Amino acid sequence: MGNATAGDRELIRRALAISPASSARDRTADITTTGARTGRLRRIEIWFYRFEDRIYLSGLPGRRGWLANLAATPRLTFHLKNGVQADLPATARIVTDEQERRRAFTHFVADLNQPHDPARIGRKTSVEDWMAGSPLVEVLFDDSL
């Protein structure tokens, strides 16, 4: 992003500035990680979350290959594809602090459990479920946005 124009940076900031009113499409990006066992690049579609002006990766409880990849090699590329297209180099920070996890998950769950359900998750979820089995990874972008 080093050669991005001021206009590009503003479009990127807006794309990352999701809110409770954001749609599922707005929350969707791709990430490219390095395979933990193979060393091959792996690109997947994933939702991202915003809390306290930070960007996180997470999801409903379950095992994730992308988490194992980031634990082995924290470098990733965060690909914005809705509203603006940009490939943003970043580093992953796996969040293990229980208080930080609870604060972030409380925010995510409140967002996803809204009555009008803009993300179309379709069912209620709980903080305790997320605490028990969901990964939490902060995305630290190389360039300030």
CNS distance restraints for C-alpha pairs under 8 A (distance, minus, plus):
assign (resid   1 and name CA) (resid  87 and name CA) 7.74 0.50 0.50
assign (resid   1 and name CA) (resid  88 and name CA) 6.54 0.50 0.50
assign (resid   1 and name CA) (resid  89 and name CA) 7.91 0.50 0.50
assign (resid   1 and name CA) (resid 143 and name CA) 6.80 0.50 0.50
assign (resid   2 and name CA) (resid 143 and name CA) 7.10 0.50 0.50
assign (resid   4 and name CA) (resid   8 and name CA) 5.72 0.50 0.50
assign (resid   4 and name CA) (resid   9 and name CA) 6.42 0.50 0.50
assign (resid   5 and name CA) (resid   9 and name CA) 6.27 0.50 0.50
assign (resid   6 and name CA) (resid  10 and name CA) 6.25 0.50 0.50
assign (resid   7 and name CA) (resid  11 and name CA) 6.34 0.50 0.50
assign (resid   8 and name CA) (resid  12 and name CA) 6.22 0.50 0.50
assign (resid   9 and name CA) (resid  13 and name CA) 6.10 0.50 0.50
assign (resid   9 and name CA) (resid 145 and name CA) 6.33 0.50 0.50
assign (resid  10 and name CA) (resid  14 and name CA) 6.19 0.50 0.50
assign (resid  11 and name CA) (resid  15 and name CA) 6.20 0.50 0.50
assign (resid  11 and name CA) (resid  83 and name CA) 7.81 0.50 0.50
assign (resid  11 and name CA) (resid  84 and name CA) 6.40 0.50 0.50
assign (resid  12 and name CA) (resid  16 and name CA) 6.25 0.50 0.50
assign (resid  12 and name CA) (resid  80 and name CA) 7.88 0.50 0.50
assign (resid  12 and name CA) (resid  84 and name CA) 6.61 0.50 0.50
assign (resid  12 and name CA) (resid  86 and name CA) 7.39 0.50 0.50
assign (resid  12 and name CA) (resid 145 and name CA) 7.58 0.50 0.50
assign (resid  13 and name CA) (resid  17 and name CA) 6.09 0.50 0.50
assign (resid  13 and name CA) (resid 145 and name CA) 6.29 0.50 0.50
assign (resid  14 and name CA) (resid  18 and name CA) 7.66 0.50 0.50
assign (resid  15 and name CA) (resid  26 and name CA) 7.28 0.50 0.50
assign (resid  15 and name CA) (resid  80 and name CA) 7.54 0.50 0.50
assign (resid  15 and name CA) (resid  82 and name CA) 7.43 0.50 0.50
assign (resid  15 and name CA) (resid  83 and name CA) 6.46 0.50 0.50
assign (resid  15 and name CA) (resid  84 and name CA) 6.86 0.50 0.50
assign (resid  16 and name CA) (resid  50 and name CA) 7.62 0.50 0.50
assign (resid  16 and name CA) (resid  55 and name CA) 7.59 0.50 0.50
assign (resid  17 and name CA) (resid  50 and name CA) 7.14 0.50 0.50
assign (resid  17 and name CA) (resid  53 and name CA) 7.96 0.50 0.50
assign (resid  18 and name CA) (resid  22 and name CA) 5.64 0.50 0.50
assign (resid  18 and name CA) (resid  26 and name CA) 6.96 0.50 0.50
assign (resid  18 and name CA) (resid  27 and name CA) 6.78 0.50 0.50
assign (resid  18 and name CA) (resid  49 and name CA) 7.46 0.50 0.50
assign (resid  18 and name CA) (resid  50 and name CA) 6.39 0.50 0.50
assign (resid  19 and name CA) (resid  50 and name CA) 7.43 0.50 0.50
assign (resid  20 and name CA) (resid 111 and name CA) 5.43 0.50 0.50
assign (resid  20 and name CA) (resid 112 and name CA) 7.95 0.50 0.50
assign (resid  20 and name CA) (resid 118 and name CA) 7.43 0.50 0.50
assign (resid  21 and name CA) (resid 118 and name CA) 6.15 0.50 0.50
assign (resid  22 and name CA) (resid  26 and name CA) 5.77 0.50 0.50
assign (resid  22 and name CA) (resid  27 and name CA) 6.86 0.50 0.50
assign (resid  22 and name CA) (resid 118 and name CA) 6.36 0.50 0.50
assign (resid  22 and name CA) (resid 119 and name CA) 7.02 0.50 0.50
assign (resid  23 and name CA) (resid  27 and name CA) 6.50 0.50 0.50
assign (resid  23 and name CA) (resid 118 and name CA) 5.12 0.50 0.50
assign (resid  23 and name CA) (resid 119 and name CA) 5.02 0.50 0.50
assign (resid  23 and name CA) (resid 120 and name CA) 7.84 0.50 0.50
assign (resid  24 and name CA) (resid  28 and name CA) 6.39 0.50 0.50
assign (resid  24 and name CA) (resid  47 and name CA) 7.90 0.50 0.50
assign (resid  24 and name CA) (resid 118 and name CA) 6.85 0.50 0.50
assign (resid  24 and name CA) (resid 119 and name CA) 4.33 0.50 0.50
assign (resid  24 and name CA) (resid 120 and name CA) 6.67 0.50 0.50
assign (resid  25 and name CA) (resid  82 and name CA) 6.93 0.50 0.50
assign (resid  26 and name CA) (resid  82 and name CA) 6.28 0.50 0.50
assign (resid  26 and name CA) (resid  83 and name CA) 7.86 0.50 0.50
assign (resid  27 and name CA) (resid  47 and name CA) 5.25 0.50 0.50
assign (resid  27 and name CA) (resid  48 and name CA) 5.54 0.50 0.50
assign (resid  27 and name CA) (resid  49 and name CA) 6.95 0.50 0.50
assign (resid  27 and name CA) (resid 119 and name CA) 7.96 0.50 0.50
assign (resid  28 and name CA) (resid  45 and name CA) 6.91 0.50 0.50
assign (resid  28 and name CA) (resid  46 and name CA) 5.71 0.50 0.50
assign (resid  28 and name CA) (resid  47 and name CA) 4.47 0.50 0.50
assign (resid  28 and name CA) (resid  48 and name CA) 6.32 0.50 0.50
assign (resid  28 and name CA) (resid  80 and name CA) 7.94 0.50 0.50
assign (resid  28 and name CA) (resid  81 and name CA) 7.88 0.50 0.50
assign (resid  28 and name CA) (resid  82 and name CA) 7.53 0.50 0.50
assign (resid  29 and name CA) (resid  45 and name CA) 5.78 0.50 0.50
assign (resid  29 and name CA) (resid  46 and name CA) 5.56 0.50 0.50
assign (resid  29 and name CA) (resid  47 and name CA) 6.08 0.50 0.50
assign (resid  29 and name CA) (resid  48 and name CA) 6.89 0.50 0.50
assign (resid  29 and name CA) (resid  78 and name CA) 7.15 0.50 0.50
assign (resid  29 and name CA) (resid  79 and name CA) 5.74 0.50 0.50
assign (resid  29 and name CA) (resid  80 and name CA) 5.21 0.50 0.50
assign (resid  29 and name CA) (resid  81 and name CA) 6.12 0.50 0.50
assign (resid  29 and name CA) (resid  82 and name CA) 7.58 0.50 0.50
assign (resid  30 and name CA) (resid  43 and name CA) 6.53 0.50 0.50
assign (resid  30 and name CA) (resid  44 and name CA) 5.36 0.50 0.50
assign (resid  30 and name CA) (resid  45 and name CA) 4.24 0.50 0.50
assign (resid  30 and name CA) (resid  46 and name CA) 5.68 0.50 0.50
assign (resid  30 and name CA) (resid  78 and name CA) 6.13 0.50 0.50
assign (resid  30 and name CA) (resid  79 and name CA) 4.93 0.50 0.50
assign (resid  30 and name CA) (resid  80 and name CA) 6.78 0.50 0.50
assign (resid  30 and name CA) (resid  81 and name CA) 7.65 0.50 0.50
assign (resid  31 and name CA) (resid  42 and name CA) 8.00 0.50 0.50
assign (resid  31 and name CA) (resid  43 and name CA) 5.49 0.50 0.50
assign (resid  31 and name CA) (resid  44 and name CA) 5.63 0.50 0.50
assign (resid  31 and name CA) (resid  45 and name CA) 6.57 0.50 0.50
assign (resid  31 and name CA) (resid  46 and name CA) 7.13 0.50 0.50
assign (resid  31 and name CA) (resid  76 and name CA) 6.65 0.50 0.50
assign (resid  31 and name CA) (resid  77 and name CA) 5.54 0.50 0.50
assign (resid  31 and name CA) (resid  78 and name CA) 4.69 0.50 0.50
assign (resid  31 and name CA) (resid  79 and name CA) 5.77 0.50 0.50
assign (resid  32 and name CA) (resid  41 and name CA) 6.35 0.50 0.50
assign (resid  32 and name CA) (resid  42 and name CA) 5.28 0.50 0.50
assign (resid  32 and name CA) (resid  43 and name CA) 4.17 0.50 0.50
assign (resid  32 and name CA) (resid  44 and name CA) 6.61 0.50 0.50
assign (resid  32 and name CA) (resid  76 and name CA) 5.52 0.50 0.50
assign (resid  32 and name CA) (resid  77 and name CA) 5.09 0.50 0.50
assign (resid  32 and name CA) (resid  78 and name CA) 6.74 0.50 0.50
assign (resid  32 and name CA) (resid  79 and name CA) 7.81 0.50 0.50
assign (resid  33 and name CA) (resid  41 and name CA) 5.66 0.50 0.50
assign (resid  33 and name CA) (resid  42 and name CA) 5.22 0.50 0.50
assign (resid  33 and name CA) (resid  43 and name CA) 6.47 0.50 0.50
assign (resid  33 and name CA) (resid  66 and name CA) 6.84 0.50 0.50
assign (resid  33 and name CA) (resid  69 and name CA) 6.21 0.50 0.50
assign (resid  33 and name CA) (resid  70 and name CA) 6.62 0.50 0.50
assign (resid  33 and name CA) (resid  73 and name CA) 7.68 0.50 0.50
assign (resid  33 and name CA) (resid  74 and name CA) 7.99 0.50 0.50
assign (resid  33 and name CA) (resid  75 and name CA) 6.92 0.50 0.50
assign (resid  33 and name CA) (resid  76 and name CA) 4.97 0.50 0.50
assign (resid  33 and name CA) (resid  77 and name CA) 6.95 0.50 0.50
assign (resid  34 and name CA) (resid  38 and name CA) 7.96 0.50 0.50
assign (resid  34 and name CA) (resid  39 and name CA) 5.44 0.50 0.50
assign (resid  34 and name CA) (resid  40 and name CA) 5.51 0.50 0.50
assign (resid  34 and name CA) (resid  41 and name CA) 4.57 0.50 0.50
assign (resid  34 and name CA) (resid  42 and name CA) 5.95 0.50 0.50
assign (resid  34 and name CA) (resid  69 and name CA) 5.83 0.50 0.50
assign (resid  34 and name CA) (resid  70 and name CA) 7.41 0.50 0.50
assign (resid  34 and name CA) (resid  73 and name CA) 6.44 0.50 0.50
assign (resid  34 and name CA) (resid  75 and name CA) 7.79 0.50 0.50
assign (resid  34 and name CA) (resid  76 and name CA) 7.48 0.50 0.50
assign (resid  35 and name CA) (resid  39 and name CA) 4.59 0.50 0.50
assign (resid  35 and name CA) (resid  40 and name CA) 5.12 0.50 0.50
assign (resid  35 and name CA) (resid  41 and name CA) 6.03 0.50 0.50
assign (resid  35 and name CA) (resid  42 and name CA) 6.27 0.50 0.50
assign (resid  35 and name CA) (resid  66 and name CA) 7.97 0.50 0.50
assign (resid  35 and name CA) (resid  69 and name CA) 5.15 0.50 0.50
assign (resid  36 and name CA) (resid  68 and name CA) 6.30 0.50 0.50
assign (resid  36 and name CA) (resid  69 and name CA) 4.54 0.50 0.50
assign (resid  36 and name CA) (resid  70 and name CA) 7.74 0.50 0.50
assign (resid  36 and name CA) (resid  71 and name CA) 7.99 0.50 0.50
assign (resid  36 and name CA) (resid  72 and name CA) 5.53 0.50 0.50
assign (resid  36 and name CA) (resid  73 and name CA) 7.15 0.50 0.50
assign (resid  46 and name CA) (resid  57 and name CA) 7.65 0.50 0.50
assign (resid  47 and name CA) (resid  57 and name CA) 6.73 0.50 0.50
assign (resid  47 and name CA) (resid  58 and name CA) 7.34 0.50 0.50
assign (resid  47 and name CA) (resid  59 and name CA) 7.36 0.50 0.50
assign (resid  48 and name CA) (resid  55 and name CA) 6.74 0.50 0.50
assign (resid  48 and name CA) (resid  56 and name CA) 5.70 0.50 0.50
assign (resid  48 and name CA) (resid  57 and name CA) 4.93 0.50 0.50
assign (resid  48 and name CA) (resid  58 and name CA) 6.95 0.50 0.50
assign (resid  49 and name CA) (resid  55 and name CA) 5.71 0.50 0.50
assign (resid  49 and name CA) (resid  56 and name CA) 5.04 0.50 0.50
assign (resid  49 and name CA) (resid  57 and name CA) 6.22 0.50 0.50
assign (resid  49 and name CA) (resid  58 and name CA) 7.51 0.50 0.50
assign (resid  49 and name CA) (resid 108 and name CA) 7.20 0.50 0.50
assign (resid  50 and name CA) (resid  54 and name CA) 5.51 0.50 0.50
assign (resid  50 and name CA) (resid  55 and name CA) 4.71 0.50 0.50
assign (resid  50 and name CA) (resid  56 and name CA) 6.16 0.50 0.50
assign (resid  51 and name CA) (resid  55 and name CA) 6.67 0.50 0.50
assign (resid  51 and name CA) (resid  56 and name CA) 7.62 0.50 0.50
assign (resid  51 and name CA) (resid 104 and name CA) 6.42 0.50 0.50
assign (resid  51 and name CA) (resid 107 and name CA) 7.09 0.50 0.50
assign (resid  51 and name CA) (resid 108 and name CA) 8.00 0.50 0.50
assign (resid  54 and name CA) (resid 138 and name CA) 7.14 0.50 0.50
assign (resid  54 and name CA) (resid 139 and name CA) 7.57 0.50 0.50
assign (resid  55 and name CA) (resid 138 and name CA) 5.90 0.50 0.50
assign (resid  55 and name CA) (resid 139 and name CA) 5.55 0.50 0.50
assign (resid  55 and name CA) (resid 140 and name CA) 7.74 0.50 0.50
assign (resid  56 and name CA) (resid 136 and name CA) 6.74 0.50 0.50
assign (resid  56 and name CA) (resid 137 and name CA) 5.38 0.50 0.50
assign (resid  56 and name CA) (resid 138 and name CA) 4.37 0.50 0.50
assign (resid  56 and name CA) (resid 139 and name CA) 5.66 0.50 0.50
assign (resid  57 and name CA) (resid 135 and name CA) 7.73 0.50 0.50
assign (resid  57 and name CA) (resid 136 and name CA) 5.97 0.50 0.50
assign (resid  57 and name CA) (resid 137 and name CA) 5.10 0.50 0.50
assign (resid  57 and name CA) (resid 138 and name CA) 6.42 0.50 0.50
assign (resid  57 and name CA) (resid 139 and name CA) 7.23 0.50 0.50
assign (resid  58 and name CA) (resid 134 and name CA) 6.46 0.50 0.50
assign (resid  58 and name CA) (resid 135 and name CA) 5.30 0.50 0.50
assign (resid  58 and name CA) (resid 136 and name CA) 4.98 0.50 0.50
assign (resid  58 and name CA) (resid 137 and name CA) 6.52 0.50 0.50
assign (resid  59 and name CA) (resid 134 and name CA) 6.03 0.50 0.50
assign (resid  59 and name CA) (resid 135 and name CA) 6.90 0.50 0.50
assign (resid  60 and name CA) (resid 130 and name CA) 6.45 0.50 0.50
assign (resid  60 and name CA) (resid 133 and name CA) 7.69 0.50 0.50
assign (resid  60 and name CA) (resid 134 and name CA) 5.84 0.50 0.50
assign (resid  61 and name CA) (resid 129 and name CA) 6.72 0.50 0.50
assign (resid  61 and name CA) (resid 130 and name CA) 5.72 0.50 0.50
assign (resid  61 and name CA) (resid 132 and name CA) 7.32 0.50 0.50
assign (resid  61 and name CA) (resid 133 and name CA) 4.33 0.50 0.50
assign (resid  61 and name CA) (resid 134 and name CA) 4.21 0.50 0.50
assign (resid  61 and name CA) (resid 135 and name CA) 7.52 0.50 0.50
assign (resid  62 and name CA) (resid 133 and name CA) 5.77 0.50 0.50
assign (resid  62 and name CA) (resid 134 and name CA) 6.17 0.50 0.50
assign (resid  63 and name CA) (resid 133 and name CA) 7.89 0.50 0.50
assign (resid  63 and name CA) (resid 134 and name CA) 7.96 0.50 0.50
assign (resid  64 and name CA) (resid  68 and name CA) 6.90 0.50 0.50
assign (resid  64 and name CA) (resid 135 and name CA) 7.97 0.50 0.50
assign (resid  65 and name CA) (resid  69 and name CA) 6.30 0.50 0.50
assign (resid  66 and name CA) (resid  70 and name CA) 6.19 0.50 0.50
assign (resid  67 and name CA) (resid  71 and name CA) 6.09 0.50 0.50
assign (resid  67 and name CA) (resid 135 and name CA) 7.30 0.50 0.50
assign (resid  68 and name CA) (resid  72 and name CA) 6.30 0.50 0.50
assign (resid  69 and name CA) (resid  73 and name CA) 6.01 0.50 0.50
assign (resid  69 and name CA) (resid  74 and name CA) 7.51 0.50 0.50
assign (resid  70 and name CA) (resid  74 and name CA) 4.39 0.50 0.50
assign (resid  70 and name CA) (resid  75 and name CA) 6.95 0.50 0.50
assign (resid  70 and name CA) (resid  76 and name CA) 7.61 0.50 0.50
assign (resid  70 and name CA) (resid  92 and name CA) 6.52 0.50 0.50
assign (resid  71 and name CA) (resid  94 and name CA) 7.39 0.50 0.50
assign (resid  74 and name CA) (resid  91 and name CA) 5.37 0.50 0.50
assign (resid  74 and name CA) (resid  92 and name CA) 4.90 0.50 0.50
assign (resid  74 and name CA) (resid  93 and name CA) 7.19 0.50 0.50
assign (resid  75 and name CA) (resid  89 and name CA) 7.63 0.50 0.50
assign (resid  75 and name CA) (resid  90 and name CA) 5.98 0.50 0.50
assign (resid  75 and name CA) (resid  91 and name CA) 4.53 0.50 0.50
assign (resid  75 and name CA) (resid  92 and name CA) 6.30 0.50 0.50
assign (resid  76 and name CA) (resid  89 and name CA) 6.17 0.50 0.50
assign (resid  76 and name CA) (resid  90 and name CA) 5.41 0.50 0.50
assign (resid  76 and name CA) (resid  91 and name CA) 5.91 0.50 0.50
assign (resid  76 and name CA) (resid  92 and name CA) 7.06 0.50 0.50
assign (resid  77 and name CA) (resid  87 and name CA) 6.20 0.50 0.50
assign (resid  77 and name CA) (resid  88 and name CA) 5.45 0.50 0.50
assign (resid  77 and name CA) (resid  89 and name CA) 4.59 0.50 0.50
assign (resid  77 and name CA) (resid  90 and name CA) 5.86 0.50 0.50
assign (resid  78 and name CA) (resid  87 and name CA) 5.78 0.50 0.50
assign (resid  78 and name CA) (resid  88 and name CA) 4.97 0.50 0.50
assign (resid  78 and name CA) (resid  89 and name CA) 6.32 0.50 0.50
assign (resid  78 and name CA) (resid  90 and name CA) 6.85 0.50 0.50
assign (resid  79 and name CA) (resid  85 and name CA) 7.16 0.50 0.50
assign (resid  79 and name CA) (resid  86 and name CA) 5.71 0.50 0.50
assign (resid  79 and name CA) (resid  87 and name CA) 4.53 0.50 0.50
assign (resid  79 and name CA) (resid  88 and name CA) 6.17 0.50 0.50
assign (resid  80 and name CA) (resid  84 and name CA) 6.34 0.50 0.50
assign (resid  80 and name CA) (resid  85 and name CA) 5.13 0.50 0.50
assign (resid  80 and name CA) (resid  86 and name CA) 5.10 0.50 0.50
assign (resid  80 and name CA) (resid  87 and name CA) 6.45 0.50 0.50
assign (resid  80 and name CA) (resid  88 and name CA) 7.83 0.50 0.50
assign (resid  81 and name CA) (resid  85 and name CA) 4.57 0.50 0.50
assign (resid  81 and name CA) (resid  86 and name CA) 6.88 0.50 0.50
assign (resid  88 and name CA) (resid 141 and name CA) 6.82 0.50 0.50
assign (resid  88 and name CA) (resid 142 and name CA) 7.66 0.50 0.50
assign (resid  89 and name CA) (resid 141 and name CA) 6.10 0.50 0.50
assign (resid  89 and name CA) (resid 142 and name CA) 5.82 0.50 0.50
assign (resid  90 and name CA) (resid 139 and name CA) 6.38 0.50 0.50
assign (resid  90 and name CA) (resid 140 and name CA) 5.35 0.50 0.50
assign (resid  90 and name CA) (resid 141 and name CA) 4.17 0.50 0.50
assign (resid  90 and name CA) (resid 142 and name CA) 5.17 0.50 0.50
assign (resid  91 and name CA) (resid 139 and name CA) 6.03 0.50 0.50
assign (resid  91 and name CA) (resid 140 and name CA) 5.15 0.50 0.50
assign (resid  91 and name CA) (resid 141 and name CA) 6.46 0.50 0.50
assign (resid  91 and name CA) (resid 142 and name CA) 7.37 0.50 0.50
assign (resid  92 and name CA) (resid 137 and name CA) 6.16 0.50 0.50
assign (resid  92 and name CA) (resid 138 and name CA) 5.80 0.50 0.50
assign (resid  92 and name CA) (resid 139 and name CA) 4.98 0.50 0.50
assign (resid  92 and name CA) (resid 140 and name CA) 6.14 0.50 0.50
assign (resid  93 and name CA) (resid 137 and name CA) 5.45 0.50 0.50
assign (resid  93 and name CA) (resid 138 and name CA) 5.08 0.50 0.50
assign (resid  93 and name CA) (resid 139 and name CA) 6.53 0.50 0.50
assign (resid  93 and name CA) (resid 140 and name CA) 7.27 0.50 0.50
assign (resid  94 and name CA) (resid 135 and name CA) 7.88 0.50 0.50
assign (resid  94 and name CA) (resid 136 and name CA) 6.13 0.50 0.50
assign (resid  94 and name CA) (resid 137 and name CA) 4.42 0.50 0.50
assign (resid  94 and name CA) (resid 138 and name CA) 6.41 0.50 0.50
assign (resid  95 and name CA) (resid 100 and name CA) 7.47 0.50 0.50
assign (resid  95 and name CA) (resid 101 and name CA) 6.79 0.50 0.50
assign (resid  95 and name CA) (resid 135 and name CA) 7.95 0.50 0.50
assign (resid  95 and name CA) (resid 136 and name CA) 5.47 0.50 0.50
assign (resid  95 and name CA) (resid 137 and name CA) 5.56 0.50 0.50
assign (resid  95 and name CA) (resid 138 and name CA) 6.87 0.50 0.50
assign (resid  96 and name CA) (resid 100 and name CA) 7.89 0.50 0.50
assign (resid  96 and name CA) (resid 101 and name CA) 7.01 0.50 0.50
assign (resid  96 and name CA) (resid 136 and name CA) 7.75 0.50 0.50
assign (resid  97 and name CA) (resid 101 and name CA) 6.16 0.50 0.50
assign (resid  98 and name CA) (resid 102 and name CA) 6.03 0.50 0.50
assign (resid  99 and name CA) (resid 103 and name CA) 6.18 0.50 0.50
assign (resid 100 and name CA) (resid 104 and name CA) 6.17 0.50 0.50
assign (resid 101 and name CA) (resid 105 and name CA) 5.94 0.50 0.50
assign (resid 101 and name CA) (resid 131 and name CA) 7.12 0.50 0.50
assign (resid 101 and name CA) (resid 136 and name CA) 6.95 0.50 0.50
assign (resid 102 and name CA) (resid 106 and name CA) 5.86 0.50 0.50
assign (resid 102 and name CA) (resid 127 and name CA) 7.25 0.50 0.50
assign (resid 102 and name CA) (resid 131 and name CA) 6.75 0.50 0.50
assign (resid 103 and name CA) (resid 107 and name CA) 6.42 0.50 0.50
assign (resid 104 and name CA) (resid 108 and name CA) 6.25 0.50 0.50
assign (resid 105 and name CA) (resid 109 and name CA) 5.90 0.50 0.50
assign (resid 105 and name CA) (resid 127 and name CA) 5.85 0.50 0.50
assign (resid 105 and name CA) (resid 130 and name CA) 6.62 0.50 0.50
assign (resid 105 and name CA) (resid 131 and name CA) 7.28 0.50 0.50
assign (resid 106 and name CA) (resid 110 and name CA) 6.14 0.50 0.50
assign (resid 106 and name CA) (resid 127 and name CA) 5.70 0.50 0.50
assign (resid 107 and name CA) (resid 111 and name CA) 6.22 0.50 0.50
assign (resid 108 and name CA) (resid 112 and name CA) 6.14 0.50 0.50
assign (resid 109 and name CA) (resid 113 and name CA) 5.85 0.50 0.50
assign (resid 109 and name CA) (resid 125 and name CA) 6.41 0.50 0.50
assign (resid 109 and name CA) (resid 126 and name CA) 6.31 0.50 0.50
assign (resid 109 and name CA) (resid 127 and name CA) 6.22 0.50 0.50
assign (resid 110 and name CA) (resid 114 and name CA) 6.38 0.50 0.50
assign (resid 112 and name CA) (resid 117 and name CA) 6.34 0.50 0.50
assign (resid 112 and name CA) (resid 118 and name CA) 7.73 0.50 0.50
assign (resid 112 and name CA) (resid 119 and name CA) 6.53 0.50 0.50
assign (resid 112 and name CA) (resid 121 and name CA) 6.73 0.50 0.50
assign (resid 112 and name CA) (resid 124 and name CA) 7.65 0.50 0.50
assign (resid 112 and name CA) (resid 125 and name CA) 7.67 0.50 0.50
assign (resid 113 and name CA) (resid 117 and name CA) 6.42 0.50 0.50
assign (resid 113 and name CA) (resid 123 and name CA) 7.61 0.50 0.50
assign (resid 113 and name CA) (resid 124 and name CA) 5.56 0.50 0.50
assign (resid 113 and name CA) (resid 125 and name CA) 6.77 0.50 0.50
assign (resid 114 and name CA) (resid 118 and name CA) 7.64 0.50 0.50
assign (resid 117 and name CA) (resid 121 and name CA) 6.87 0.50 0.50
assign (resid 117 and name CA) (resid 122 and name CA) 7.32 0.50 0.50
assign (resid 125 and name CA) (resid 129 and name CA) 7.17 0.50 0.50
assign (resid 126 and name CA) (resid 130 and name CA) 6.56 0.50 0.50
assign (resid 127 and name CA) (resid 131 and name CA) 6.03 0.50 0.50
assign (resid 128 and name CA) (resid 132 and name CA) 6.10 0.50 0.50
assign (resid 129 and name CA) (resid 133 and name CA) 6.39 0.50 0.50
assign (resid 129 and name CA) (resid 134 and name CA) 7.66 0.50 0.50
assign (resid 130 and name CA) (resid 134 and name CA) 4.83 0.50 0.50
